[in-house]
Amino acid sequence: MRNGILFLFVILLAIFPLLFLKNAEFGGADGQAEEAIIEVAPDYEPWFHAIWEPPSGEIESLLFSLQAAIGAIIIGYVIGYGKARKKYSSSKE
């Protein structure tokens, strides 16, 4: 029951901004940081430039999502491995 309520809360938390903030711009922290740097130091020159720029925003989002999925899989594996190791090592003793 508690998991169902938490799941419902997460869904509502994700949908709430989309329903009530219709014309809002959901930008990332990178853009805000760039604006702040330009405001503080307009003549700032970056130390380096990207080696490769994705051809579109959709591909950039895809790569970001893929990176997040791979990270989640690794973290889930490590946590699951630790729990299984703990469970099976204590049952043999």
N, C-alpha and C positions, 0 to 999 in steps of 0.2 A: 504494500500500500504506500509506504513512504517513498519507494523508488518511483512509483507512478506519479506521485505529487511533485517530486523533484523534476521528473521528466517534463511534466506539464508546465512547471515554472520556467524551465529552460526554454521551452518552445515559446511561451508567452514573452519571455525576455528578448528573444530573437525577433519576434513578429512586432512587438510594441513600437519600436522606432519606425518600422516600415509603414505602419498604419497611421500613426499620429504625426509624423514628421514628413509629410508628403514631398515638399520641395527642398528638403535638406540635402546638403552635399556631404556625402560620406567619404571624405578624403583621408589619406594615410598620414602618418607622422612624418614621413620623408618630405612631403610637400610643405607641411607646417614648419619643419626645421629649416628648409631652404628659404622660405619667406622670412623667418626670424633672422637668419644670417644676412640676407640682403638688407633687411631693415637696420641691423646693427652696423654692418660693415659692407657698404655697397660695392667697394672695390675689391672684395675678397676673391681670390683665385684658388680654386680647388687644387689640392696637391697632386691628384691623379684623376684620370678619366676611366670609365668602364672599358674593359677590353671588348665586350660584345653587348650591344643593345638589342633586346627582343624587338622583332619587327612590329608588334602591336601590343596593346594593353591586355588583350585576351590571352596572348601567349605568356606574357609576364605573369598574369594571374594563374594560368595553368601551371607554370613552373613553381610559383610560390605554393600553390595547393599541393603539388607533387612533393615538394620539400617537406611540407607539414605532414603529409601522409606517411612519408618514409620515416620521419622523426617519431611519429606516433607509433608506428609499427615497432621500431627499435625500442622505444620506452616500454611498450606493452610486452614485448618479448622479455626484456630484462626483468620487469616486475613479475611476470608469470614464471620465469625460470627461477627467480628467487623464492617465490611462494612454493613452487613444486619441490625445489630442493629442500626447503625447510620442512615441508609436509612429509616427504619420503625419508628424509634423514632422521626425523624424530620417531617415525613409525617403526624403524628397524631396531632401535635401541631398546 
